[in-house]
Amino acid sequence: MIDPGGTKRTVFLLLDDPLVRDGLTRLIEMQPDLAVCGEREDSAEALPEIASLRPDMVIIDSMFLHESAVNLVSDLTRVAPAMKVVVLSVYDDEEDARQAMRAGAHGYVNRAIQIIVAIRQVLEGGLFPSEDFAEALLAG
């Protein structure tokens, strides 16, 4: 999972569902320029590991937004300031997307198929609201 040569951009998965973590790990690991450097299902357990690993990006489950997105995103960026945060959701919830972006997330993806595009766009310095939310997020 970890790229020993350091040539790949690293992604840490903070997702509560082991099947989603496994599938996303496989999808990311198929990319020549990306590597999963760690994964956890609990945010409290993840913070020390993220601080140690300093991944380029962390992908969090939207269910963590209900723990207080502002605090979680703040904690994540405090332990790894250069790290990007993307929220992955299975719901079309405009308010969750707005909350995530206001909290400092760099992307909100509501379809797993968009995740590789979102990872690359955010790592290159852009933002990634999914198409479904882009218009509403920019207007709000």
ZIKA-V483293 format. One record per backbone hydrogen bond with DSSP energy under -0.5 kcal/mol. NH is the residue of the N-H (numbers start at 0). CO is the residue of the C=O. If there is no record, write none. Layout:
BEGIN
[[NH & CO] [NH & CO]]
END
This chain:
BEGIN
[[3 & 1] [5 & 2] [8 & 32] [10 & 34] [11 & 56] [12 & 37] [13 & 11] [13 & 58] [14 & 12] [14 & 39] [17 & 15] [20 & 16] [21 & 17] [22 & 18] [23 & 19] [24 & 20] [25 & 21] [26 & 22] [27 & 23] [28 & 24] [29 & 25] [30 & 27] [33 & 30] [34 & 8] [36 & 10] [36 & 34] [37 & 10] [39 & 12] [45 & 41] [46 & 42] [47 & 43] [48 & 44] [49 & 45] [50 & 46] [51 & 47] [52 & 48] [53 & 49] [55 & 9] [56 & 9] [57 & 83] [58 & 11] [59 & 57] [59 & 85] [60 & 13] [61 & 87] [63 & 60] [64 & 61] [65 & 62] [66 & 63] [67 & 64] [68 & 64] [71 & 67] [72 & 68] [73 & 69] [74 & 70] [75 & 71] [76 & 72] [77 & 73] [78 & 74] [79 & 75] [82 & 79] [83 & 55] [85 & 57] [86 & 106] [87 & 59] [88 & 108] [92 & 90] [93 & 91] [96 & 92] [97 & 93] [98 & 94] [99 & 95] [100 & 96] [101 & 97] [102 & 98] [103 & 100] [104 & 99] [105 & 84] [106 & 84] [107 & 127] [108 & 86] [113 & 110] [114 & 111] [117 & 113] [118 & 114] [119 & 115] [120 & 116] [121 & 117] [122 & 118] [123 & 119] [124 & 121] [125 & 120] [127 & 105] [129 & 107] [132 & 129] [133 & 129] [134 & 130] [136 & 132] [137 & 133] [138 & 134] [139 & 135]]
END
